[in-house]
């Protein structure tokens, strides 16, 4: 009741609202056709609420909203805010696993075909997802015979262009070799467009076109061309045999089946294009409150089609209808009428039942897999809280690690784990500025001071919103604004003492600090002469080790990048006649000092701005330079000039 908006201040209009905690972090995002009615329901007696809803309302300390013109706009804005803020009390529509896609990079000058996982990129055409990466590669191997689009990396493409020789695929006819000018940029892009069309909905058209051309060549007694077209046709048929025809050939639809219990729900999606199943994937979610099937299905629609480059079919077949605004939203996004319906009979109904059975299997497998994971993570956090005498389990843990090489290129990393899992979007790295030479203790103090000075500054900048329409004051998500419950230091007693002193200097005394020393894996706590010893079989110790190792990996990666850039720059700068512009051109062409050393005079001369005389001078200078391997004094490992 302390932050309930005054009576009459909430408009009875459609809109999207956000609840924030005391750190101004968005903890819940929702939409409503009537903001006044929906928000008023949150300020009733907690006894009548779902436990998670009551916990959300009690965690929050303010609420704000945005009024929109229609339910369709509310649907889109809600999706954008959930994606931007990742609120802890919203349903998480996680993919059951990372599925591979067949991707065609139409956003590049010379598009290429490759297997991609993870987040989708703007301007890239995706097909799938597929169950296995090998299925994509076998399909690509067949279609490249007819559509020889490049598949090489950008580095291989540049090297082939510089040498004037294509790679192996170019010699055997599975690449049109745009790197050496065998095909123009425009023709290669058109070829990639034909491949996109073939993999999309133009299968039958291309097959008929090839067959007609083959027959025409045979009638003209051009038997060599006819034989080649026959083989191309066979390759495409072999590629298409990998996906059976499950619906009529003109069907373009997505089928979404779902099953649920009191705690979780699973969704299975089949993407049918030209009557064939071209991809599938699953969503598994933990139900936050008593969400209805309609609400859950609406959320899945947002996840499937919320991005600007989503592939929206003309028909979406579901087991439960989403909110009515979804069909209008999809129609507006795609520019054509999109039907969202429940099939009642026939082949579509039978296929949807198959999809639903897959969802049931997905939920069962997920429960078996997650039962151990959730309990183990919870037990590990409780063990850490008990060992460090914390009042509650540390849901957010930040870890700091220092990396350097004999006092040069000193850097630090800060990794973040929430609920026992890495939150990579909040990772940060620091270049040490105030400390000269190799001084891990002072470096730790600098990182902690900089990180929590930023925390105090961003917290002070936050506008105290008790209620009212949402503005732009706190719309940008700022990771430094949110303090951890535990600050973990990769180090022993001196490093922990330095971190605690840095916090005290900033007036922060309510944050738990601990250090994990590598030698004996003991846990150091400020103010104690002896370390805390956790059992070697302790899940809490295992989690701390995992966090510390992740911080070390992140730090050493940054250190190697800095060192590689410094070595490359310093060596090339010593060459007479090579200024900043030519140095950049050389590093852009070869990518690293190792490749630059191996380059011939002809390859150097092919770089823009490098004459034959200068290329010869560069080659002689690099050949006469003595390379001394460097050793990391902390780990004893040899670090090459590429940082590998």
Secondary structure, DSSP 8 states (H G I E B T S, - for coil): -TT---TT-S-SS-EEEEEE-TT--EEEEEEESSHHHHHHHTTS-GGGS-HHHHHHHHH--EEEEEE-SSHHHHHHHHHHHHHHH--TTS---EESS--EEEEE-TTSSS-BEEEE-SS--TT-EEEEEES-HHHHHHHHHHHTTTS--B-S-HHHHHHHHHHT---HHHHTTSS--GGGTSS-HHHHHHHHHHHHHHHHT-HHHHHHHHHHHHHHHHHTT-HHHHHHHHHHHHHHHHHHTTS-B-S-TT--EEEEEEEE-SSEEEEEEEEEETTEEEEEEEEEEE--S---HHHHHHHHHHHHH-STT----SEEEESS---THHHHHHHHHHTS--EEE---SHHHHHHHHHHHHHHHHHHHHHHHHHHHHHHHHHHHHHHHHHHTT-SS--SEEEEEEEEEETTEEEEEEEEEEETTEE-GGG-EEEE--S--SS-HHHHHHHHHHHHHHHHHHHHHHS----SSB--STT-S--GGGS--SEEEEES-HHHHHHHHHHHHHTT--S-EEEEE-TTT--EEETT-SS-B---TT-HHHHHHHHHHHHHHHHHHHHHHHHHHHHHHHHHHHTSTT--HHHHHHHHHHH-SHHHHHH--HHHHHTSTT--HHHHHHHHHHHHH-----EE-TTT--EE-TT--
